[in-house]
Amino acid sequence: MFAIEVDAVFDGERYSGDGAVVIVDDGRIAGVEPRGTALSCEVTRFEGCTLLPGLIDTHVHLCCDSGPGALDRIPNFSDAELVTVIENSLKAQLASGVTTVRDLGDRSFAVVDWRSGDSSFPTVVASGPPITIPQGHCWNMGGAVRGADELRRAVAERAERGADLVKVMASGGANTPGTDPAVVQFSAEEILVVVDESHARGLPVTAHAHSLESIKNSLSAGVDSIEHCSFITTNGVDLDESVVADLITSRTTVCPTLGIVPGAHPPPAVLEMLRRTGTTYEARTHLFAGLHESGVRLVSGSDGGINPGKAHGILPEAVIGLVQGGVSPEAALTTATSTAATTCGLTTKGRVLAGFDADLLIIQSNPTADITRLRSPQALYLQGNRVDF
């Protein structure tokens, strides 16, 4: 048993400047006491710091190495090389204060199969290969299917292999040559097959959906969450208010996949999508801040690993992006802690409360006054073990 004393705490929902002593025993939080509480165990004090739950990145690709064309190069790795890529990706996540990731697209179940319970790495929630169409977005991960029967078999395979959720590519994407993010890949009826088969097996479904029509199809089918949710059409961005209302009433979670390495330039295909739709990164931050203000539930995910601008370890930039768009720092922090944990189905993560896992991030000063403090972790504990940066 040991304890950590800090001057402030963000507990996953609220910030308090009163300070606290967080008691850790056997990888769990044993108690949260007022600052200055006398204890018989060892106490480590972090002066002028805030303690918060370890961050949760709800959208990563651990099989991608953060280099140019990372998605295209996935098939080139040997199985042994892919293990190295996965573990290096997780190390980069840890260095940014991330203690849990949700992997939303691997090669042939590589991440699902890799998971070994090694407590030196972040917790991994994994979907396996995304379900897509032949030559569709991320087809080279091994999840291409055609027709209802193949969709059913794809879901059954993910359940049998131990996936935690199912991901379906409802639209094309900018990062796979030959696909178009403004184009639908699966009909509402086809996505409904995925949803029904997945829910029957206790698996949630998330849909990659850039286009407005793919968002509509995903909502009609009853998916649990939507990735990107860009509202794009062939003519630009159309923030259809009826679709926003459906997102709110259905309580469908949206992951905007904000965040970019400061100073990085998007790859040509992404720049072309931005040009064609007349949007910018800044405009996207305002769009999602507006959705949050309307009542849409947001979580933060980085799409980490797919290119140098979307490297592993940039989740803090996704949270910072929400604040830049107009979300309050406190609300933005929940998207990478408590709300993210709920979305990932993790009942003992994302909060600083007794009984929760001791995944704890310590940063200098007050992140609700300066959210950019997230960029510089002072210390990190993973299930009660201090991580060496």
N, C-alpha and C positions, 0 to 999 in steps of 0.2 A: 504494500500500500504506500502511496505517496500523494502529494497534493501540489496544486499549481495555484499561486496567488497572483491576481491581476487587478488592475485598477478599473476595468470595465468589462462587460460581457454583452455580446449579442447572442441570445440563446436559441436562435433559429427563427424567432418571430419578433422579438423586441430587444432594443438596446437599453442597457442600464449603465450609467456612469458611477454607480455606487461601489463597484468592485465586487470580488467574490474569491472564495477559496474553493477550487474544484478538487474533490477527493477522488482518486482513481484506484481501483482494486481489480486485479485479474482482468484487465482489458476493458472494464466497464466504469462508468461514472457511478461512484458509490454515494455521492452527495454533493450538494452545492450549498456552501455556507457563507455567511457574511465575511467580508474582508477583515482580517485581524483575528479570526477565530483561532484559539490555541489548539494545536493538534500534537499528538505524540509521534506522528510519522514525519518523514522528511518533506519539507516544503520548498519548492522552487518558486522564487518570486520574479516576475517580469515587470519591471518598473515602467510606468507610462504606457502600458500595453492593453489591448483588448483581446479577449479570448472569444472565439466563435467555433461553431461546428466545422469540421473538415469539409471542404467544398465538394460538391457532387457535380460532375460534368455529365449531363444526360445525353450527349451525342458526340461520340468519338469513333475513330476507326483505327484500332490498335495495329492492324496489319499494314497500315500506311506509315511510311518513315519520315514524313514531313518534308520530303524532297520534291523537286519539280516532277510533275507527272506521277505522283505517288499512286494514285488509283490505277493508272494504266500499267504500272510496273508490278502490281500484286502477283500476277501469275509467274513472274520471273524468279521469285524466291524459292529456294529449296525449303523443305519442311523445317530443317534445322535453322536456316537463315530466318525463317518466319518467326520462330520462337524468339530469336534474338531481337527482331524488330518489335515484337509484342512487349517484351520485357523492357527494352529501351524506351518505348512509348510510355509505359507505366512509370518509369523512373522520371521522365520529363514531367508527367502529370504530378507526381509527388512533389517535385521541386517547386511547383506553383501553388502548393497548398491543397491539392485535390486528393482526397482519400477514397473516393468511390467514382467509378465511371460506368456509363451505360454504352456498351459497344453496339453500334447499329449497322454492322456490315463487315463480316470477315470473309476470308477465302475458305470455302469448303469446311466450315465449322472449326477453323483453326483456333479461334479464341475460346469457343465453347469447350473444346477438347483440352486446351492448355490449362484451364483453371485447376489449380491443385490445392487451394487452401493455404498457400504460402503467405504467412502474415506479414512478410516484408514488402508486399505489393498492395496497392489499393484493391478494395473489393470491386469485382467485375460482374456487372449484369450484362448478359449477352443475348443477341437475337440470332446469331448465325448469319448465313448469307441472306441478303434481302431478296424477297420474291419480286421478280421483274419479268419482262417479256424477252423473247429472243432478240439479241442485239440491242436490248433496252439499257436504261441507265444502270451501271454497275453489273452488267451481264457477266463480266469476267470473274465475278466472285463465285459463280456456280449456282445461282438461284433462278435461272431462266425457266419459265414454264409457259404453256399455252393451254387454255381451256379449263373448264371447271374441275374435271377429274384430276388434272395435274396440279391445280391449286390445292385440292383436298389432300393429295399425296404430299405436297410440299409442307403443308401445315403438320400433317402427321409425322413427317420426318423430323421436323424441328422439335416437336414434343418428345419423340423417342430419343433424340440426341441430347436432350437436357437443356434446350434453349429456355430463357426466362420470358421471352416475348417473341412476337412475330412482327417483322417489318415488311411492308409492301410498298413498292414504288408506284404510286398512283399517277405520277407525272414523269416526264423525262428530266434530265439534269444537265447542267452546263458543263460538267466535268467529264462526261463520256462522249467522245466523238460520235456524231451521227444521231444523237438524241437531242430533243428540244424541251426545255423546262416549261414552255407554254403549251405543250401537247399532252393530252391524256394518254396513259398507258393501259389502264384498266377501267372498265365501266363500273358504275355503282353496283351492278348485279354481281360482277366478279369480285369486287372488294367485299361484298356481303358474304360470299362463300368463304373468304379468308376469315372474316370476323366470326361467323357462326362456327366454323370448324375450330378456330382458336379458342373462343370463349367456352366451347364445350369441353375443352381440355384445360381450362383454367389459365389460359395465356392471354395477356392483353395484346392489342394490335396498335402499332404506330404506322402512320402513312407519310411517306415522303411526298409532299404535294406543294409544288411551286405555283401551278396554274390555278386560276379561279375555278375552272371546271373540275379539276382534280380535288380541290378542297370541298366543293359541293358533293362530289361523288363519295368522298371519304366520310363526310358528315352524314350523308344519307345512309351509308352502310353501318354507321355506328362505331367507327374506330374510337379508340381510347385517347389517342393523342395524334398530333400532326406536326411533322418536322418542316421547317422553313416557312410554310404558310405565307407565300409571297404575294398572292393575289394578282399574279401577272396574267395578261392576255396577249394576243398577238399585237395589240395596239398600245400596251402600256400596263399600268397598275390600276386595277378597279377594286376599290375597297367597298364591295357590295354590302350595304348595311343589313340586308336580310341574312347574309352569311355570317356577319358579325353577331347578329342576334342568335343565330343557331349555335355558334360557338359558345355563347354565354349560357343559353338555356340547357344545352347538352353537357355543360361542364367539361368539354373536350379541352385537354391541355395542349398548349402550343409552345413549341421550342423554336424561337426565331433563328437560332444558330448565328447570333451576332459574334463579334470578336474578330480582330485581325491583328497580326503582329504590327506594332507601331512602325510606320514608315514603309511597310511592305506594299507592293503593287499586286493587285489580283491578276491571275493568268488571263491570257487573251480571250478565252471563251467566256469567262465571267465578265470581263470588261464589255464584251459585245452584248451580253444579256442586259447589263446595266444601261448601255447606250440605247439598245432597242426598246427598252421599257421606260426610258427617261427617268431613271431613278439613281440614287447615290446611297452610299453607306449611311450618311447622315440622315437622309430621308427615311431609310429603313428603321433607324433608331426611333425616329419620331412616330412612324407608323405603329410600331409595337408598343411604344409608350401610350399611344392613343387607345390601342386595344386593351391594354392593362387598365387604363382609366375607365373604359367602358365596362369592365368586369370580366374580360377574358383571362383565364388562368394561364400564366406563363411560367416556364422553367428555363433555366439557362443551360445551353450546350454549345460547344465550340465548333463542332465538325472537325475536331482536331486530327491532324495527321495528313490531310489530303494534299497540301502544297505548302511551300515555305511561309506564305502569309497566314495559313491556317495550321500552324505547327502545334504539336502537342504541348500543353501547358499554357494555353492562352485563355482559359476560362475566366480569369480576372478581367480580361478585356471585354468579354461578353457582358459581365455584370456592369462594368464601367460604361459600356455602350448604352445599356438601358437607362442609366442615370443621365447620361448626356442627352438622351432623347426626352427625358422629363419624368421618369419614374423616381420616386423617393429612394434614397440609399437604403433605408431599412427594408422597403418592399423589394428592391432589387436583390438584396442579400438573401431574402427568403427563397428567391427563384433558384438559388444555388445551394440551398440547405434544406429547410423543412419541406417546402413544396416539392423540391426535386426528390427527396427521400420518399415522399408519398407516391409520386409518379412512378418511381422505380420499385415500389412495393416493399420498401425497406422500413420496417417498423421500429428499429432501434438505432436509426441514424438520422442526422439532420437537426438534432436538438442538443442543447446542453442541459440535460435533466438526469436525475438519478435513474439508473437502470439502462441508460442508453450507452452505446459503444463509445469508448474514449478516443474517438477520432476528433482531434482538437487542433485548431489553428490559432496561432498567436501572432498578431500584427501590431506594429507600433501605432500609438495614438488612437484616434477615433474614426473608424471607417464611415460612420454616418455623417461626419463633417467633411471628410476627404476620402472618397471612395477609391482614389488611386493608391491608397495605402495597401490595398490588396496586392499590388504588384511586388511587394517586398515582405514576404513572410519572415518573421523573426524566429519562429519555432513551429514544429509540427509533431503531433503524436498520432500514431497509427495503432489503434486498439491498445492504447496505453504505452506503447513503445516510442521513444523519441527517435525521429528520423534525422539522419545526418544529411545535410544538403551538400 
